Amino acid sequence: MIRVAKLTDYAIVLLAHLARGGRTLTAQELARRSSVPMPTVSKLCKELSRAGLVVSHRGRHGGYGLARSADRITVAEIVEALEGPIALTECGQGAQACELEATCVAKAGWDPVSRAIHGALSNLPLSAIAPLGGPAAPAGGLVTLGAHAS
């Protein structure tokens, strides 16, 4: 099964709340609105800030806000910020981690699949996950990622 890690899923939820909130939210507000535990919210906000996806505001009216509008932040950026390069196999990440890589006949077949997934996520803005004034995701919680989805 191909899926994002739980922390990446939580990060998308937090970013969706920031997108829909339309203002700076404290970590406590994000935890309360999202039901993500406070320590996890703090950790993710720091990582998202390091990645340039959120900005941190200090002071009395401080908190976190999106670094760019939700339509200019892609799901690919979020996934890569928390999980690294998007690839289905180790060899697709450019690392020489697989002992079979030198003789592997399947590597070339995985490359277009990884590129297609990366392309789909690069074309999926945060605003599609958290539309303003609407539910956080379409009915059933699924987002269509391609022409062949029904």
N, C-alpha and C positions, 0 to 999 in steps of 0.2 A: 504494500500500500504506500502510495506517495502522499505525504502530508507535511505541513509545516510543524515545527516544534511548538509545544504548548506556550513557551515564552513569546514566540513570534505571534501566535494567535492572540495572546494577551496584549501584545504591543499594538496590533491592529485594532483591537477593541479600544484601547486607550486613545489612540490617534483618532479613531472614529468619534469618540466623545469630545475630543478637542475640536474636531472639525464641526461637529454639530453644536458645540457650546458657543462658538463664535466669540469667545473671550478667553483670557488667561484663567486657568483653573489650577488650584493648589493640588498637591499630591493627595491630600486628604479628600478633596472633592472628587478627584478622579477615582480614588479607591471606593468611595461611597457610591458614586454613580455607576461604576462598572462592576462592583463586587469582586474586583481583583484585590488580593491582600496587600496591605500597605507596604510591607517590605518589598514585594514584587513590583509595585508601582514605582517606588523609589529607584530600584535597580534599573528598571526599564527606561524610566525617564532620563536617567544618567546616560545609558547607552544610546538612546535616541538623540539626546543632545550632542553627544560625541560624534554621532553620524550626521549631524546637521539637519535632522528632521524636525526637531523641536528646539525652541529657545527657552532658556530659563530666565525668569525675571525675579530679581531679589527685592526685598523690602516689604512694606506693609501690604501692598496690593500685588505681591509677587505670586509666582506660580509658573506654569508651563503653558506655552502656546505653540501652534504650528509654525515652523520656520518659513513655510511657503503655503500658498493656498492648497486646499485638499485636491484640487484638480491638477496640481503640479507635483504632487508626491505620488510615486507609483508603488504598487505592491511589491514589485521587484526590488526597489530601493529598501523597503522595510525588511524584506526577507534577507537581502544581502547584508544589511546592517547588523542583523542578529545571528545569521547562520553562515555567512560567507557566500562565496560564489554559488549560483544556482546551477547545479549539475546533478544528473541522476547517478553517476558513477564517480569514483575517486579519480579516475583518469581524466574525466571531463572537467576537473577543477584545475588542471595544469600541474598537479602534483605527481611526482613519481612514486606514489605510495603502493601501487599494485605490482606484485611480483610477476604477474602475467602480462603486463603491458607490452613488453618487447615482442611477444609472439601472439598477442590477442587479435583475433579476427573479428571480434564484436565491437571493438572501440569505435570504428568508423560509423557503425550503425547507430550508436548512442548519441553521437555528436549532433545530428539534426534534431533528435528528440529533445535534447537539453536546450538547444537553441530555440526550438518552438515554444517550449515552456517558458523560457526566459522572455521571449518576445511577447507571449500572451500576458505575462505578469507585468512587463514593461508598458504595455498598452492599457493596463487596468489601473486607473487612478483611485486614490483613497476616496474621492468623492463618489465613486460608484459603489463603494462598500458602505458609506455613510451618507446617503443622500439627505440633504437638508429638508426637514419637514416630513420625512417619510420613515419607514421602518429601517432598521440598521442593515437588513439584507432582504432580498426577495423571499417570498414564501418558501418554506422548506430550508432556508438558510443557504441556498446554492447560488453561485454566481456563474453565469455562462462565460466560458473562456474561448470560444472559437466558433467558426462557421458551422462545424459539424455537430454542435450541441443541440439538443432538442428541447 
